[in-house]
Amino acid sequence: MKISTCRVVLCGHLVCFCIVYSLFSFTNRNFHIGIPKNKTYQTEQFLMRLRKLLLLTGAFILTLAVFIINTISKNVDLGDTLMQYVRSSLVILSFLFIFFYIQIIKRERSRSVVQNIGAVATFAGIFLAVFLIISLLPHKGFEIRQLKLFPLDYLTIFFSSILSLFAGTFAIVTVLFIKDLVLYKRKKTSARNFWILIGCLAIASLSTIMSRPLEETVWSGIFSGLAILMIIVNSFRLSWIAYLPRKEKIYALLYSLLAFFGFLAILVIISIQDAQTQKGIQYYSSPLFTFVQLSSMFGAVYFGMSFVSTLFHLPTAEAFDRKQTEISSLHNLSRLINQVFDLKDLADTATKMVTEVVQASSVWLEIIPTAGAGHKSGLMSSRNISEDVIQHFITTEETSPRTIVLQTKKVLMIDDVEEDKRTKHLPKMKFAGSLLIIPLLSHNNVIGILYATKEISFGFDQDDVDILTGFADQVAIAIENARLIERSLEKERLQRELLLAQEMQKRLLPQTLPKFSTFEMQAVSSPALEVGGDYYDVVQIDKDRVAMVIGDVSGKGVGAAFYMAEVKGIFQSLAKIYCSPKDFLIKANESLVSSIDKRSFISLIYSTIHITTGELVISRGGHCPVLYVSSDHREFIKPIGMGLGITAGKIFEENVEEKKIMMKKGDVCVFYTDGVTESRSSSGDEFGYERLQEVVLAHKDRSAEEIKEAIIQNVWNYTDAEGYHDDLTIFVIKWLGTTSMEQL
Amino acid sequence: MSDFKVNIRERSDSIHVLELKGYLDAHTTPILEDSFQKLLNEKKYRIVVNCKELNYISSAGLGVFMAFIEDVRANAGDIKMSDMSPKVFNIFDLLGFPMLYDIVKTEEEAAGKFSKN
């Protein structure tokens, strides 16, 4: 046969292969992209099944066709070139179908690396078995004429087909599975080298397409050589071994050995020159025979290499496993930090992980409470150890390991618990030969201590220390996190309560002030914090008189608010009984002094206003003086008087007086708390009495409401954004006069 | 703004002087409390508080004196105050502190009141 024809045929094959492959890829892509996502899963499943069915049927029909051609050609000479070309094409196409079929199956059932090796070894075994069975079955075999094979009976042709089918499938499986192993860790060169190998395999196989079965051609020799070279190159791609856990490595070792011997056996038996059975494959298709031969060689070399390599990896497997556990534990732990906010859960997980990572016989975690924070403290979690034993460790003795760790803030390793003087105080413990104590540090404070023990002495090594130190850091962060969340929840709760207190306090102040025809009353109160200590109230004590009170509880916040509530109670109950302001203050002081904290006090002004006469009686209990402005006169009225709750009995009674003023039409009386006069500007100066007086003077002819607004506006303007103000209350009375008074 | 300092000084007549400086408000009262507590722990009950450089005192600051005066007086001692600026005195005065405490012009005068007793 001419070389040119050979080339044409070869090219024809390549083109054929390309067309089928691209068709396959195309339908494949259609399959994935073409189907809209809303199509049901069942449709997808159905299409996949249909494809598999089509591929299998195709392969079957083609194999059947080849079988028929073979049967016919036993008796009838169908010509040399054309028939051989057609036959070879059919064979290659049938195996292409099988190839795609296996690829789909493989994609559907993804297995682990070791399972894959096991599968390959099993396939090798199956193929060997088939091979042996067929060689044992009676058939006449082949006659060799001019390097060509002529089957002697139909059974031989049938067996040849069956064997070839198994051989081809097996070779495809081998290449596909090894591909996964070689490309386990993909690099640019690894993928390239593998595809070069596949290319060499394909060309070496296809180059024999036009030659007689037993003929050796130069091209096939060259490409087979190249393929073998690439097989060796690719056989060094064994990175998957390193990532296997120790147990799986042992399996991998076993399977590799099995696969290696399987492939070696296959390689030997199909290469025996005078055996009849292997000629069945050669007869069926020369390219197939070359392909099977080369892929068996690939399998043998690759699994031989993987066996040796796995063997060398075994000693380090344990260390590798440990690192892996360590990494995954640390990973789990850091994930945990974001999920577990309960300290107890956290501690349990941490001790469990420590037990796993360093194979400790017992582990426990103690939380050290931070001062004043009110955290849960003490033992949080323990494994394989009773609390009684742990209590021996939680001691404040100066030489105890716990104290040492608390002081040094460093890891403490005790190699021999029984002999070491630092642990001599402990009762004999069978379970603890060696002890490792690790402080959990947060901002250089020990927030917890992690203990781990092993039964044997010298049980911990530097590696354990390193791992657990890293571990402890993570746990410390987790604990700190959990505490922060606890704290912020607490804060939120307090905030809610404070809002409630604010709401309650607002209700303590009068919602509306009573209205009278003879005078105007206006009041405003603004706490500096959510709740304040300022108070004012008005009550009509009899048909002629109205009592008003303004007060300021020392301090601010919730405490002050409580006292304010108490003052309201006192005012509401005593005002109608003790109409004289002086008597009222004495009685109020009596009740307050016994109930109030000794460093707190309340400043108060109590005054009564006669609705018709305009007589104003003022008693002052340590409160800011009252600003009184009339048309021709202005003064700060400051009757003698002490703050309530400062001192009991006599001293208070002796130092309280009443002042009486007859209000005239247009007179303005301003009560206020020190929040007004002590408001400070950003430069630190106080608003003071002078400014207050000026503002009131400037507005004295306006209504009580306008005067009140003017004062508060001026204070706001004065303090501006950076300034400071206390609780602030203003109460303005403006006497309008009565008709009866005018008549008089 | 809320700078506050206390300096404890012992006079030759074994009277202890607390020199206050700055703003005494709710934030800074613990400093004064600690100083008083220290003197009381050492059983020093003759105390003069020199307010020469005290710029401001809030109700919480006044509360500190009230908290300790009982203890001090129960031990035959006293807290006397001196050198107040008019503004600070006004705050003490409004609440009637002069009725309970000796508030005098100078430290010498305050110390003198002890020796008379």
Interface residues (C-beta under 8 A of the other chain):
Chain A: D552 S554 G555 K556 K598 R599 S600 F601 S603 G622 H623 C624 P625 K638 I640 G641 M642 G643 I646 T647 I651 N655 G684 Y724
Chain B: M1 A26 S59 A60 L62 G63 V64 M66 A67 E70 L94 L95 G96 F97 M99 L100
